[in-house]
Every structure is written in C-alpha cells, then in structure tokens.
Amino acid sequence: MNEIVVASGNKGKIREFKEIFSNLNISVVGIKDKVPDFDVDETGTTFEENAILKAEAASTLLNLPVISDDSGLEVDVLNGEPGVYSARYAGDLGDDANNKKLLENMKDQSNRRARFVSVIAVAIPNKQTITFTGTIEGNILTSLIGHNGFGYDPLFETLDGLKFGEISLEDKNKISHRANALKKLQNDQTLLNLLKGE
C-alpha cells in the first residue's frame, strides 16, 4: 500500500484523512511520525496560502509527496472571522477557549450563517503544487452540542439540521468541507496515479 504524508500535527484531521483515503489503497501518516519537530509559520493570509506553505515545506524536507490542509470557520456576521485564525482564535488556549470566544462574539446575533472551508494542497517533488477547495454551509448554534469531532464542530449545524458535534466520523466524512475538497482530489485521476506511484 502506498503511503502519503499529511503535513499536520492535528490528530483529528489525520484521523479524517485516514478514513477518507482508506478506500483508495493509500495509507496516511502524519508528518510528526516522520519529523517530530516539524513546524511551519503559517504566514499566509488565506487558507490556500497556508496549505501550500505547509505542503511544500514538508515535501521539500522529505522529498516525498505531501498533502496539507488548511481549514477553518467563516462566520458572516463577524466579517469572515475566525477564518485563517480559527485554530488560534483565542490565542494558544485550544478548542474550548476558541468555542467560548466564538459564542461570546455571537451573543445576541440573529444572523448565524457560517461555513467551514478546507483547502487541500498536494505537493509532489518537481511538480507544481495543486490545491482543492471544499466548503459546507451551516449556522452557529447558541450552545455546545455533542461530543464528537473537534474544533468548532460542537457549535456547527448544517443547513439541513445535522450537528457536527453529534454525527459520527463516518457520516461527517461524507459531507464535510474536508471531504468535499478530497472528493475533488479523488476526481483528479492523474494526480491520484502520481500519489500511488503509478
């Protein structure tokens, strides 16, 4: 089975990548298993810029194909916040603090429309980096619901009423922003063949 490195230390993301790639005969390994101290300054101002930064840095370091994801939550009434700062919205205090800050900033707001955005970058040595974007629209809940997922999942409800904090990983991976970006990647047969070494 071919192996693909994911340039992320986020165990939740890596678990989702493993689940989604399992049917493609591609095994997924996190960058920290290869380079424990791997770290890239995410200096980009867009999800795409940050995804490319991480993928290309890891691919150059390992001389291997690398996938990276930069993703986050955009809330309309907050002018797109937290956006590229989703993971550090409340500093480096983690998911609970980020969710608490979002709830505080959404207090008394009737427009709760939001979306998750994922940009996946695929960097292959001596090839041009390719990106794929996926989104899912929804609304911000008024309180945390459920214990599944990670990040802002307990505060997100899809337009058809599915709460990310309650649905299973399997169900989430059929509809999520990351799944939608990966579906586009999977439809690129030439790229898939490169990742499989064919």
C-alpha angles and dihedrals in degrees: 000000000000119000128223123192119223113208096221137099091200106113092199092057093045091051090053092048091050091051094048096044095045092092093052096063089246120126119213126219127182119239091240089066088060102032111017094192097044111144133159127192104239095218096155122114094214136049089245095054093050094046091052092047092055097042095048094045092052094042092051091047095049099028087226137111109276133189122206132183128202112186144155150146126286117197116196099211090049092055092253097315137181086026115139088002093059095117093049101031090129094032118261095326097110139234098320093055092045092052092047091052092048092051090049092050091048094050111130092005114135095187103073099162114143143150139210113231127197127185115189118198122197115201118188121178111264092005131101113262113250126205134202125194127207131177140181123200124219147120137275113249121226093237140015113281126187134358102245128104124015141257112022095348094112089058099047128091122179120232090259093053105262112144113214091210091060107037122088123257088247092056093042090053090059095059111016127117090249091049090050091052091047091050088060090050091049090053090059098085094179091056093045090053090052091051090050091049093243 
